[in-house]
Amino acid sequence: MTENKKTGMIFAMKFTLTELQRTE
């Protein structure tokens, strides 16, 4: 469960970074 949560947070961070880069 802890690992799954970590993966989810990392995925969210990567997704947010990608969206920010696309906006630029």
Summary of the structure (lengths in Angstrom):
residues: 24
radius of gyration: 10.6
end to end distance: 35.0
largest distance: 35.0
contacts: 41
relative contact order: 0.15
helix: 92%
strand: 0%
